[in-house]
Amino acid sequence: MFASDYVTLPIAGLYKPIWQYDPKIVAWDFGAHVAYGTGTAMTFWLLSRLGIGAVGQRP
């Protein structure tokens, strides 16, 4: 998802190309994507272990 954002959003005119950003900004953005993905994965894992919601056991 991170890489596709830096490909599609500049084409759409919503972002600058990645090489126009400071490396610290790109690293911060990458870290935010990693944190969000990790949090989402942990939430789905926890819900599946508890058998709650759409990620619970199927018949």
FIDOVO-672615 format. One record per atom (N, C-alpha, C, O, CB): x, y, z; residue in three letters; residue number from 1; atom name. Coordinates in nm, 4 decimals. Glycine has a CB too. Example, Ala and Ser with C-alpha at 12.3 -4.5 7.8 and 13.67 -1.06 7.14 Angstrom:
<node X="1.3190" Y="-0.5690" Z="0.7800" res="ALA" n="1" atom="N"/>
<node X="1.2300" Y="-0.4500" Z="0.7800" res="ALA" n="1" atom="CA"/>
<node X="1.3200" Y="-0.3300" Z="0.7800" res="ALA" n="1" atom="C"/>
<node X="1.4236" Y="-0.3319" Z="0.8465" res="ALA" n="1" atom="O"/>
<node X="1.1308" Y="-0.4473" Z="0.9046" res="ALA" n="1" atom="CB"/>
<node X="1.2850" Y="-0.2250" Z="0.7080" res="SER" n="2" atom="N"/>
<node X="1.3670" Y="-0.1060" Z="0.7140" res="SER" n="2" atom="CA"/>
<node X="1.2900" Y="0.0030" Z="0.7870" res="SER" n="2" atom="C"/>
<node X="1.3409" Y="0.1138" Z="0.8039" res="SER" n="2" atom="O"/>
<node X="1.4084" Y="-0.0598" Z="0.5725" res="SER" n="2" atom="CB"/>
This chain:
<node X="0.0823" Y="-0.1188" Z="0.0000" res="MET" n="1" atom="N"/>
<node X="0.0000" Y="0.0000" Z="0.0000" res="MET" n="1" atom="CA"/>
<node X="0.0870" Y="0.1256" Z="0.0000" res="MET" n="1" atom="C"/>
<node X="0.0562" Y="0.2227" Z="-0.0691" res="MET" n="1" atom="O"/>
<node X="-0.0938" Y="-0.0004" Z="0.1205" res="MET" n="1" atom="CB"/>
<node X="0.1933" Y="0.1236" Z="0.0757" res="PHE" n="2" atom="N"/>
<node X="0.2811" Y="0.2395" Z="0.0853" res="PHE" n="2" atom="CA"/>
<node X="0.3361" Y="0.2766" Z="-0.0521" res="PHE" n="2" atom="C"/>
<node X="0.3291" Y="0.3925" Z="-0.0931" res="PHE" n="2" atom="O"/>
<node X="0.3961" Y="0.2120" Z="0.1833" res="PHE" n="2" atom="CB"/>
<node X="0.3904" Y="0.1789" Z="-0.1223" res="ALA" n="3" atom="N"/>
<node X="0.4496" Y="0.2064" Z="-0.2534" res="ALA" n="3" atom="CA"/>
<node X="0.3438" Y="0.2498" Z="-0.3544" res="ALA" n="3" atom="C"/>
<node X="0.3687" Y="0.3387" Z="-0.4358" res="ALA" n="3" atom="O"/>
<node X="0.5234" Y="0.0829" Z="-0.3051" res="ALA" n="3" atom="CB"/>
<node X="0.2276" Y="0.1885" Z="-0.3497" res="SER" n="4" atom="N"/>
<node X="0.1235" Y="0.2251" Z="-0.4454" res="SER" n="4" atom="CA"/>
<node X="0.0740" Y="0.3682" Z="-0.4223" res="SER" n="4" atom="C"/>
<node X="0.0333" Y="0.4356" Z="-0.5169" res="SER" n="4" atom="O"/>
<node X="0.0064" Y="0.1271" Z="-0.4360" res="SER" n="4" atom="CB"/>
<node X="0.0775" Y="0.4147" Z="-0.2972" res="ASP" n="5" atom="N"/>
<node X="0.0401" Y="0.5536" Z="-0.2692" res="ASP" n="5" atom="CA"/>
<node X="0.1324" Y="0.6509" Z="-0.3412" res="ASP" n="5" atom="C"/>
<node X="0.0875" Y="0.7510" Z="-0.3970" res="ASP" n="5" atom="O"/>
<node X="0.0430" Y="0.5804" Z="-0.1184" res="ASP" n="5" atom="CB"/>
<node X="0.2609" Y="0.6208" Z="-0.3394" res="TYR" n="6" atom="N"/>
<node X="0.3580" Y="0.7096" Z="-0.4024" res="TYR" n="6" atom="CA"/>
<node X="0.3634" Y="0.6941" Z="-0.5535" res="TYR" n="6" atom="C"/>
<node X="0.4327" Y="0.7704" Z="-0.6208" res="TYR" n="6" atom="O"/>
<node X="0.4942" Y="0.6849" Z="-0.3449" res="TYR" n="6" atom="CB"/>
<node X="0.2917" Y="0.5968" Z="-0.6078" res="VAL" n="7" atom="N"/>
<node X="0.2818" Y="0.5818" Z="-0.7530" res="VAL" n="7" atom="CA"/>
<node X="0.1522" Y="0.6442" Z="-0.8032" res="VAL" n="7" atom="C"/>
<node X="0.1541" Y="0.7230" Z="-0.8977" res="VAL" n="7" atom="O"/>
<node X="0.2890" Y="0.4326" Z="-0.7934" res="VAL" n="7" atom="CB"/>
<node X="0.0404" Y="0.6100" Z="-0.7413" res="THR" n="8" atom="N"/>
<node X="-0.0897" Y="0.6537" Z="-0.7921" res="THR" n="8" atom="CA"/>
<node X="-0.1260" Y="0.7971" Z="-0.7546" res="THR" n="8" atom="C"/>
<node X="-0.1849" Y="0.8685" Z="-0.8358" res="THR" n="8" atom="O"/>
<node X="-0.1960" Y="0.5618" Z="-0.7417" res="THR" n="8" atom="CB"/>
<node X="-0.0924" Y="0.8400" Z="-0.6349" res="LEU" n="9" atom="N"/>
<node X="-0.1329" Y="0.9742" Z="-0.5924" res="LEU" n="9" atom="CA"/>
<node X="-0.0654" Y="1.0866" Z="-0.6704" res="LEU" n="9" atom="C"/>
<node X="-0.1311" Y="1.1867" Z="-0.6991" res="LEU" n="9" atom="O"/>
<node X="-0.1036" Y="0.9914" Z="-0.4467" res="LEU" n="9" atom="CB"/>
<node X="0.0635" Y="1.0750" Z="-0.7064" res="PRO" n="10" atom="N"/>
<node X="0.1208" Y="1.1795" Z="-0.7932" res="PRO" n="10" atom="CA"/>
<node X="0.0557" Y="1.1823" Z="-0.9324" res="PRO" n="10" atom="C"/>
<node X="0.0383" Y="1.2894" Z="-0.9906" res="PRO" n="10" atom="O"/>
<node X="0.2719" Y="1.1578" Z="-0.8078" res="PRO" n="10" atom="CB"/>
<node X="0.0206" Y="1.0667" Z="-0.9845" res="ILE" n="11" atom="N"/>
<node X="-0.0473" Y="1.0616" Z="-1.1145" res="ILE" n="11" atom="CA"/>
<node X="-0.1816" Y="1.1337" Z="-1.1070" res="ILE" n="11" atom="C"/>
<node X="-0.2223" Y="1.2009" Z="-1.2018" res="ILE" n="11" atom="O"/>
<node X="-0.0676" Y="0.9152" Z="-1.1600" res="ILE" n="11" atom="CB"/>
<node X="-0.2497" Y="1.1191" Z="-0.9941" res="ALA" n="12" atom="N"/>
<node X="-0.3791" Y="1.1844" Z="-0.9745" res="ALA" n="12" atom="CA"/>
<node X="-0.3647" Y="1.3328" Z="-0.9400" res="ALA" n="12" atom="C"/>
<node X="-0.4638" Y="1.4055" Z="-0.9339" res="ALA" n="12" atom="O"/>
<node X="-0.4567" Y="1.1135" Z="-0.8648" res="ALA" n="12" atom="CB"/>
<node X="-0.2402" Y="1.3772" Z="-0.9173" res="GLY" n="13" atom="N"/>
<node X="-0.2178" Y="1.5177" Z="-0.8838" res="GLY" n="13" atom="CA"/>
<node X="-0.2431" Y="1.5500" Z="-0.7375" res="GLY" n="13" atom="C"/>
<node X="-0.2594" Y="1.6666" Z="-0.7015" res="GLY" n="13" atom="O"/>
<node X="-0.3047" Y="1.6041" Z="-0.9689" res="GLY" n="13" atom="CB"/>
<node X="-0.2465" Y="1.4472" Z="-0.6527" res="LEU" n="14" atom="N"/>
<node X="-0.2745" Y="1.4683" Z="-0.5107" res="LEU" n="14" atom="CA"/>
<node X="-0.1495" Y="1.4672" Z="-0.4227" res="LEU" n="14" atom="C"/>
<node X="-0.1553" Y="1.5069" Z="-0.3063" res="LEU" n="14" atom="O"/>
<node X="-0.3698" Y="1.3631" Z="-0.4624" res="LEU" n="14" atom="CB"/>
<node X="-0.0379" Y="1.4225" Z="-0.4770" res="TYR" n="15" atom="N"/>
<node X="0.0874" Y="1.4101" Z="-0.4036" res="TYR" n="15" atom="CA"/>
<node X="0.2001" Y="1.4519" Z="-0.4956" res="TYR" n="15" atom="C"/>
<node X="0.1857" Y="1.4479" Z="-0.6178" res="TYR" n="15" atom="O"/>
<node X="0.1088" Y="1.2651" Z="-0.3507" res="TYR" n="15" atom="CB"/>
<node X="0.3117" Y="1.4916" Z="-0.4382" res="LYS" n="16" atom="N"/>
<node X="0.4311" Y="1.5161" Z="-0.5183" res="LYS" n="16" atom="CA"/>
<node X="0.5007" Y="1.3816" Z="-0.5407" res="LYS" n="16" atom="C"/>
<node X="0.4784" Y="1.2876" Z="-0.4645" res="LYS" n="16" atom="O"/>
<node X="0.5273" Y="1.6195" Z="-0.4482" res="LYS" n="16" atom="CB"/>
<node X="0.5840" Y="1.3712" Z="-0.6437" res="PRO" n="17" atom="N"/>
<node X="0.6630" Y="1.2476" Z="-0.6605" res="PRO" n="17" atom="CA"/>
<node X="0.7506" Y="1.2237" Z="-0.5377" res="PRO" n="17" atom="C"/>
<node X="0.7915" Y="1.3186" Z="-0.4709" res="PRO" n="17" atom="O"/>
<node X="0.7513" Y="1.2554" Z="-0.7886" res="PRO" n="17" atom="CB"/>
<node X="0.7789" Y="1.0988" Z="-0.5085" res="ILE" n="18" atom="N"/>
<node X="0.8497" Y="1.0608" Z="-0.3861" res="ILE" n="18" atom="CA"/>
<node X="0.9871" Y="1.1269" Z="-0.3755" res="ILE" n="18" atom="C"/>
<node X="1.0312" Y="1.1584" Z="-0.2650" res="ILE" n="18" atom="O"/>
<node X="0.8651" Y="0.9098" Z="-0.3799" res="ILE" n="18" atom="CB"/>
<node X="1.0551" Y="1.1483" Z="-0.4871" res="TRP" n="19" atom="N"/>
<node X="1.1899" Y="1.2056" Z="-0.4821" res="TRP" n="19" atom="CA"/>
<node X="1.1882" Y="1.3539" Z="-0.4441" res="TRP" n="19" atom="C"/>
<node X="1.2941" Y="1.4118" Z="-0.4199" res="TRP" n="19" atom="O"/>
<node X="1.2591" Y="1.1878" Z="-0.6168" res="TRP" n="19" atom="CB"/>
<node X="1.0705" Y="1.4163" Z="-0.4386" res="GLN" n="20" atom="N"/>
<node X="1.0615" Y="1.5565" Z="-0.3986" res="GLN" n="20" atom="CA"/>
<node X="1.0391" Y="1.5728" Z="-0.2478" res="GLN" n="20" atom="C"/>
<node X="1.0299" Y="1.6851" Z="-0.1981" res="GLN" n="20" atom="O"/>
<node X="0.9490" Y="1.6245" Z="-0.4748" res="GLN" n="20" atom="CB"/>
<node X="1.0305" Y="1.4627" Z="-0.1764" res="TYR" n="21" atom="N"/>
<node X="1.0114" Y="1.4670" Z="-0.0316" res="TYR" n="21" atom="CA"/>
<node X="1.1437" Y="1.4456" Z="0.0403" res="TYR" n="21" atom="C"/>
<node X="1.2319" Y="1.3757" Z="-0.0094" res="TYR" n="21" atom="O"/>
<node X="0.9093" Y="1.3614" Z="0.0127" res="TYR" n="21" atom="CB"/>
<node X="1.1565" Y="1.5055" Z="0.1562" res="ASP" n="22" atom="N"/>
<node X="1.2709" Y="1.4852" Z="0.2436" res="ASP" n="22" atom="CA"/>
<node X="1.2694" Y="1.3393" Z="0.2919" res="ASP" n="22" atom="C"/>
<node X="1.1621" Y="1.2872" Z="0.3221" res="ASP" n="22" atom="O"/>
<node X="1.2681" Y="1.5855" Z="0.3647" res="ASP" n="22" atom="CB"/>
<node X="1.3842" Y="1.2725" Z="0.2999" res="PRO" n="23" atom="N"/>
<node X="1.3870" Y="1.1328" Z="0.3458" res="PRO" n="23" atom="CA"/>
<node X="1.3232" Y="1.1129" Z="0.4841" res="PRO" n="23" atom="C"/>
<node X="1.2665" Y="1.0070" Z="0.5111" res="PRO" n="23" atom="O"/>
<node X="1.5303" Y="1.0837" Z="0.3493" res="PRO" n="23" atom="CB"/>
<node X="1.3320" Y="1.2124" Z="0.5705" res="LYS" n="24" atom="N"/>
<node X="1.2692" Y="1.2005" Z="0.7029" res="LYS" n="24" atom="CA"/>
<node X="1.1167" Y="1.1923" Z="0.6907" res="LYS" n="24" atom="C"/>
<node X="1.0524" Y="1.1186" Z="0.7655" res="LYS" n="24" atom="O"/>
<node X="1.3087" Y="1.3203" Z="0.7922" res="LYS" n="24" atom="CB"/>
<node X="1.0599" Y="1.2663" Z="0.5986" res="ILE" n="25" atom="N"/>
<node X="0.9148" Y="1.2634" Z="0.5766" res="ILE" n="25" atom="CA"/>
<node X="0.8725" Y="1.1266" Z="0.5235" res="ILE" n="25" atom="C"/>
<node X="0.7723" Y="1.0705" Z="0.5678" res="ILE" n="25" atom="O"/>
<node X="0.8718" Y="1.3752" Z="0.4780" res="ILE" n="25" atom="CB"/>
<node X="0.9492" Y="1.0731" Z="0.4282" res="VAL" n="26" atom="N"/>
<node X="0.9174" Y="0.9422" Z="0.3716" res="VAL" n="26" atom="CA"/>
<node X="0.9302" Y="0.8343" Z="0.4792" res="VAL" n="26" atom="C"/>
<node X="0.8469" Y="0.7440" Z="0.4866" res="VAL" n="26" atom="O"/>
<node X="1.0100" Y="0.9105" Z="0.2515" res="VAL" n="26" atom="CB"/>
<node X="1.0340" Y="0.8432" Z="0.5621" res="ALA" n="27" atom="N"/>
<node X="1.0523" Y="0.7458" Z="0.6701" res="ALA" n="27" atom="CA"/>
<node X="0.9370" Y="0.7542" Z="0.7704" res="ALA" n="27" atom="C"/>
<node X="0.8880" Y="0.6512" Z="0.8168" res="ALA" n="27" atom="O"/>
<node X="1.1872" Y="0.7692" Z="0.7419" res="ALA" n="27" atom="CB"/>
<node X="0.8940" Y="0.8738" Z="0.8035" res="TRP" n="28" atom="N"/>
<node X="0.7820" Y="0.8918" Z="0.8967" res="TRP" n="28" atom="CA"/>
<node X="0.6539" Y="0.8331" Z="0.8367" res="TRP" n="28" atom="C"/>
<node X="0.5776" Y="0.7664" Z="0.9067" res="TRP" n="28" atom="O"/>
<node X="0.7621" Y="1.0425" Z="0.9303" res="TRP" n="28" atom="CB"/>
<node X="0.6304" Y="0.8574" Z="0.7094" res="ASP" n="29" atom="N"/>
<node X="0.5126" Y="0.8039" Z="0.6409" res="ASP" n="29" atom="CA"/>
<node X="0.5172" Y="0.6518" Z="0.6374" res="ASP" n="29" atom="C"/>
<node X="0.4163" Y="0.5860" Z="0.6629" res="ASP" n="29" atom="O"/>
<node X="0.5029" Y="0.8600" Z="0.4980" res="ASP" n="29" atom="CB"/>
<node X="0.6333" Y="0.5955" Z="0.6062" res="PHE" n="30" atom="N"/>
<node X="0.6498" Y="0.4509" Z="0.6057" res="PHE" n="30" atom="CA"/>
<node X="0.6235" Y="0.3930" Z="0.7442" res="PHE" n="30" atom="C"/>
<node X="0.5554" Y="0.2913" Z="0.7574" res="PHE" n="30" atom="O"/>
<node X="0.7903" Y="0.4132" Z="0.5583" res="PHE" n="30" atom="CB"/>
<node X="0.6774" Y="0.4576" Z="0.8475" res="GLY" n="31" atom="N"/>
<node X="0.6550" Y="0.4124" Z="0.9855" res="GLY" n="31" atom="CA"/>
<node X="0.5074" Y="0.4145" Z="1.0228" res="GLY" n="31" atom="C"/>
<node X="0.4590" Y="0.3251" Z="1.0922" res="GLY" n="31" atom="O"/>
<node X="0.7335" Y="0.4994" Z="1.0828" res="GLY" n="31" atom="CB"/>
<node X="0.4365" Y="0.5161" Z="0.9767" res="ALA" n="32" atom="N"/>
<node X="0.2928" Y="0.5242" Z="1.0043" res="ALA" n="32" atom="CA"/>
<node X="0.2187" Y="0.4093" Z="0.9368" res="ALA" n="32" atom="C"/>
<node X="0.1266" Y="0.3521" Z="0.9952" res="ALA" n="32" atom="O"/>
<node X="0.2360" Y="0.6593" Z="0.9569" res="ALA" n="32" atom="CB"/>
<node X="0.2581" Y="0.3753" Z="0.8143" res="HIS" n="33" atom="N"/>
<node X="0.1959" Y="0.2623" Z="0.7456" res="HIS" n="33" atom="CA"/>
<node X="0.2240" Y="0.1308" Z="0.8184" res="HIS" n="33" atom="C"/>
<node X="0.1353" Y="0.0463" Z="0.8313" res="HIS" n="33" atom="O"/>
<node X="0.2460" Y="0.2540" Z="0.6011" res="HIS" n="33" atom="CB"/>
<node X="0.3459" Y="0.1142" Z="0.8653" res="VAL" n="34" atom="N"/>
<node X="0.3819" Y="-0.0076" Z="0.9386" res="VAL" n="34" atom="CA"/>
<node X="0.3029" Y="-0.0168" Z="1.0691" res="VAL" n="34" atom="C"/>
<node X="0.2514" Y="-0.1233" Z="1.1033" res="VAL" n="34" atom="O"/>
<node X="0.5336" Y="-0.0107" Z="0.9675" res="VAL" n="34" atom="CB"/>
<node X="0.2934" Y="0.0940" Z="1.1415" res="ALA" n="35" atom="N"/>
<node X="0.2193" Y="0.0944" Z="1.2677" res="ALA" n="35" atom="CA"/>
<node X="0.0712" Y="0.0635" Z="1.2453" res="ALA" n="35" atom="C"/>
<node X="0.0124" Y="-0.0151" Z="1.3196" res="ALA" n="35" atom="O"/>
<node X="0.2347" Y="0.2299" Z="1.3379" res="ALA" n="35" atom="CB"/>
<node X="0.0113" Y="0.1244" Z="1.1440" res="TYR" n="36" atom="N"/>
<node X="-0.1295" Y="0.0997" Z="1.1141" res="TYR" n="36" atom="CA"/>
<node X="-0.1517" Y="-0.0462" Z="1.0742" res="TYR" n="36" atom="C"/>
<node X="-0.2453" Y="-0.1105" Z="1.1218" res="TYR" n="36" atom="O"/>
<node X="-0.1779" Y="0.1935" Z="1.0022" res="TYR" n="36" atom="CB"/>
<node X="-0.0656" Y="-0.0978" Z="0.9871" res="GLY" n="37" atom="N"/>
<node X="-0.0793" Y="-0.2367" Z="0.9435" res="GLY" n="37" atom="CA"/>
<node X="-0.0619" Y="-0.3347" Z="1.0580" res="GLY" n="37" atom="C"/>
<node X="-0.1345" Y="-0.4337" Z="1.0673" res="GLY" n="37" atom="O"/>
<node X="0.0212" Y="-0.2674" Z="0.8347" res="GLY" n="37" atom="CB"/>
<node X="0.0343" Y="-0.3074" Z="1.1454" res="THR" n="38" atom="N"/>
<node X="0.0574" Y="-0.3942" Z="1.2606" res="THR" n="38" atom="CA"/>
<node X="-0.0616" Y="-0.3913" Z="1.3557" res="THR" n="38" atom="C"/>
<node X="-0.1055" Y="-0.4954" Z="1.4046" res="THR" n="38" atom="O"/>
<node X="0.1849" Y="-0.3525" Z="1.3343" res="THR" n="38" atom="CB"/>
<node X="-0.1128" Y="-0.2727" Z="1.3815" res="GLY" n="39" atom="N"/>
<node X="-0.2300" Y="-0.2604" Z="1.4694" res="GLY" n="39" atom="CA"/>
<node X="-0.3519" Y="-0.3309" Z="1.4127" res="GLY" n="39" atom="C"/>
<node X="-0.4260" Y="-0.3960" Z="1.4863" res="GLY" n="39" atom="O"/>
<node X="-0.2628" Y="-0.1142" Z="1.4930" res="GLY" n="39" atom="CB"/>
<node X="-0.3729" Y="-0.3184" Z="1.2830" res="THR" n="40" atom="N"/>
<node X="-0.4856" Y="-0.3849" Z="1.2178" res="THR" n="40" atom="CA"/>
<node X="-0.4702" Y="-0.5366" Z="1.2240" res="THR" n="40" atom="C"/>
<node X="-0.5655" Y="-0.6080" Z="1.2552" res="THR" n="40" atom="O"/>
<node X="-0.4978" Y="-0.3388" Z="1.0717" res="THR" n="40" atom="CB"/>
<node X="-0.3502" Y="-0.5854" Z="1.1944" res="ALA" n="41" atom="N"/>
<node X="-0.3255" Y="-0.7298" Z="1.1992" res="ALA" n="41" atom="CA"/>
<node X="-0.3442" Y="-0.7844" Z="1.3403" res="ALA" n="41" atom="C"/>
<node X="-0.4018" Y="-0.8916" Z="1.3583" res="ALA" n="41" atom="O"/>
<node X="-0.1843" Y="-0.7615" Z="1.1493" res="ALA" n="41" atom="CB"/>
<node X="-0.2959" Y="-0.7113" Z="1.4398" res="MET" n="42" atom="N"/>
<node X="-0.3116" Y="-0.7568" Z="1.5786" res="MET" n="42" atom="CA"/>
<node X="-0.4580" Y="-0.7585" Z="1.6204" res="MET" n="42" atom="C"/>
<node X="-0.5012" Y="-0.8481" Z="1.6929" res="MET" n="42" atom="O"/>
<node X="-0.2317" Y="-0.6672" Z="1.6734" res="MET" n="42" atom="CB"/>
<node X="-0.5337" Y="-0.6604" Z="1.5751" res="THR" n="43" atom="N"/>
<node X="-0.6767" Y="-0.6563" Z="1.6078" res="THR" n="43" atom="CA"/>
<node X="-0.7500" Y="-0.7743" Z="1.5468" res="THR" n="43" atom="C"/>
<node X="-0.8294" Y="-0.8396" Z="1.6147" res="THR" n="43" atom="O"/>
<node X="-0.7394" Y="-0.5254" Z="1.5593" res="THR" n="43" atom="CB"/>
<node X="-0.7245" Y="-0.8028" Z="1.4192" res="PHE" n="44" atom="N"/>
<node X="-0.7887" Y="-0.9180" Z="1.3553" res="PHE" n="44" atom="CA"/>
<node X="-0.7460" Y="-1.0483" Z="1.4216" res="PHE" n="44" atom="C"/>
<node X="-0.8280" Y="-1.1382" Z="1.4403" res="PHE" n="44" atom="O"/>
<node X="-0.7552" Y="-0.9218" Z="1.2058" res="PHE" n="44" atom="CB"/>
<node X="-0.6184" Y="-1.0590" Z="1.4573" res="TRP" n="45" atom="N"/>
<node X="-0.5712" Y="-1.1800" Z="1.5251" res="TRP" n="45" atom="CA"/>
<node X="-0.6429" Y="-1.1967" Z="1.6584" res="TRP" n="45" atom="C"/>
<node X="-0.6887" Y="-1.3064" Z="1.6906" res="TRP" n="45" atom="O"/>
<node X="-0.4182" Y="-1.1746" Z="1.5468" res="TRP" n="45" atom="CB"/>
<node X="-0.6533" Y="-1.0894" Z="1.7362" res="LEU" n="46" atom="N"/>
<node X="-0.7191" Y="-1.0967" Z="1.8664" res="LEU" n="46" atom="CA"/>
<node X="-0.8667" Y="-1.1335" Z="1.8514" res="LEU" n="46" atom="C"/>
<node X="-0.9176" Y="-1.2184" Z="1.9246" res="LEU" n="46" atom="O"/>
<node X="-0.7052" Y="-0.9633" Z="1.9407" res="LEU" n="46" atom="CB"/>
<node X="-0.9346" Y="-1.0699" Z="1.7571" res="LEU" n="47" atom="N"/>
<node X="-1.0762" Y="-1.1010" Z="1.7362" res="LEU" n="47" atom="CA"/>
<node X="-1.0955" Y="-1.2448" Z="1.6904" res="LEU" n="47" atom="C"/>
<node X="-1.1923" Y="-1.3097" Z="1.7299" res="LEU" n="47" atom="O"/>
<node X="-1.1370" Y="-1.0054" Z="1.6340" res="LEU" n="47" atom="CB"/>
<node X="-1.0052" Y="-1.2950" Z="1.6082" res="SER" n="48" atom="N"/>
<node X="-1.0193" Y="-1.4339" Z="1.5645" res="SER" n="48" atom="CA"/>
<node X="-0.9947" Y="-1.5305" Z="1.6799" res="SER" n="48" atom="C"/>
<node X="-1.0594" Y="-1.6349" Z="1.6878" res="SER" n="48" atom="O"/>
<node X="-0.9226" Y="-1.4639" Z="1.4493" res="SER" n="48" atom="CB"/>
<node X="-0.9020" Y="-1.4969" Z="1.7694" res="ARG" n="49" atom="N"/>
<node X="-0.8756" Y="-1.5825" Z="1.8863" res="ARG" n="49" atom="CA"/>
<node X="-0.9941" Y="-1.5822" Z="1.9813" res="ARG" n="49" atom="C"/>
<node X="-1.0202" Y="-1.6825" Z="2.0479" res="ARG" n="49" atom="O"/>
<node X="-0.7490" Y="-1.5361" Z="1.9604" res="ARG" n="49" atom="CB"/>
<node X="-1.0661" Y="-1.4709" Z="1.9886" res="LEU" n="50" atom="N"/>
<node X="-1.1827" Y="-1.4603" Z="2.0766" res="LEU" n="50" atom="CA"/>
<node X="-1.3090" Y="-1.5123" Z="2.0095" res="LEU" n="50" atom="C"/>
<node X="-1.4102" Y="-1.5322" Z="2.0765" res="LEU" n="50" atom="O"/>
<node X="-1.2031" Y="-1.3159" Z="2.1197" res="LEU" n="50" atom="CB"/>
<node X="-1.3050" Y="-1.5347" Z="1.8782" res="GLY" n="51" atom="N"/>
<node X="-1.4212" Y="-1.5831" Z="1.8048" res="GLY" n="51" atom="CA"/>
<node X="-1.5280" Y="-1.4776" Z="1.7889" res="GLY" n="51" atom="C"/>
<node X="-1.6469" Y="-1.5093" Z="1.7871" res="GLY" n="51" atom="O"/>
<node X="-1.4791" Y="-1.7024" Z="1.8733" res="GLY" n="51" atom="CB"/>
<node X="-1.4871" Y="-1.3516" Z="1.7771" res="ILE" n="52" atom="N"/>
<node X="-1.5819" Y="-1.2416" Z="1.7689" res="ILE" n="52" atom="CA"/>
<node X="-1.5872" Y="-1.1885" Z="1.6259" res="ILE" n="52" atom="C"/>
<node X="-1.4844" Y="-1.1774" Z="1.5590" res="ILE" n="52" atom="O"/>
<node X="-1.5436" Y="-1.1291" Z="1.8675" res="ILE" n="52" atom="CB"/>
<node X="-1.7070" Y="-1.1560" Z="1.5799" res="GLY" n="53" atom="N"/>
<node X="-1.7242" Y="-1.0849" Z="1.4536" res="GLY" n="53" atom="CA"/>
<node X="-1.7009" Y="-1.1696" Z="1.3305" res="GLY" n="53" atom="C"/>
<node X="-1.7045" Y="-1.2926" Z="1.3352" res="GLY" n="53" atom="O"/>
<node X="-1.6332" Y="-0.9692" Z="1.4497" res="GLY" n="53" atom="CB"/>
<node X="-1.6770" Y="-1.1010" Z="1.2203" res="ALA" n="54" atom="N"/>
<node X="-1.6646" Y="-1.1652" Z="1.0905" res="ALA" n="54" atom="CA"/>
<node X="-1.5397" Y="-1.2507" Z="1.0786" res="ALA" n="54" atom="C"/>
<node X="-1.5307" Y="-1.3348" Z="0.9891" res="ALA" n="54" atom="O"/>
<node X="-1.6648" Y="-1.0618" Z="0.9825" res="ALA" n="54" atom="CB"/>
<node X="-1.4444" Y="-1.2309" Z="1.1663" res="VAL" n="55" atom="N"/>
<node X="-1.3210" Y="-1.3082" Z="1.1579" res="VAL" n="55" atom="CA"/>
<node X="-1.3255" Y="-1.4316" Z="1.2479" res="VAL" n="55" atom="C"/>
<node X="-1.2255" Y="-1.5016" Z="1.2634" res="VAL" n="55" atom="O"/>
<node X="-1.2019" Y="-1.2209" Z="1.1953" res="VAL" n="55" atom="CB"/>
<node X="-1.4406" Y="-1.4574" Z="1.3062" res="GLY" n="56" atom="N"/>
<node X="-1.4546" Y="-1.5759" Z="1.3909" res="GLY" n="56" atom="CA"/>
<node X="-1.4577" Y="-1.7027" Z="1.3092" res="GLY" n="56" atom="C"/>
<node X="-1.4489" Y="-1.6981" Z="1.1865" res="GLY" n="56" atom="O"/>
<node X="-1.5800" Y="-1.5665" Z="1.4749" res="GLY" n="56" atom="CB"/>
<node X="-1.4699" Y="-1.8154" Z="1.3754" res="GLN" n="57" atom="N"/>
<node X="-1.4690" Y="-1.9442" Z="1.3061" res="GLN" n="57" atom="CA"/>
<node X="-1.5938" Y="-1.9584" Z="1.2212" res="GLN" n="57" atom="C"/>
<node X="-1.7039" Y="-1.9203" Z="1.2611" res="GLN" n="57" atom="O"/>
<node X="-1.4591" Y="-2.0604" Z="1.4064" res="GLN" n="57" atom="CB"/>
<node X="-1.5735" Y="-2.0142" Z="1.1035" res="ARG" n="58" atom="N"/>
<node X="-1.6856" Y="-2.0348" Z="1.0107" res="ARG" n="58" atom="CA"/>
<node X="-1.7286" Y="-2.1814" Z="1.0188" res="ARG" n="58" atom="C"/>
<node X="-1.6475" Y="-2.2685" Z="1.0503" res="ARG" n="58" atom="O"/>
<node X="-1.6457" Y="-1.9959" Z="0.8630" res="ARG" n="58" atom="CB"/>
<node X="-1.8557" Y="-2.2083" Z="0.9905" res="PRO" n="59" atom="N"/>
<node X="-1.9051" Y="-2.3467" Z="0.9950" res="PRO" n="59" atom="CA"/>
<node X="-1.8456" Y="-2.4344" Z="0.8866" res="PRO" n="59" atom="C"/>
<node X="-1.8780" Y="-2.5528" Z="0.8783" res="PRO" n="59" atom="O"/>
<node X="-2.0551" Y="-2.3482" Z="0.9829" res="PRO" n="59" atom="CB"/>
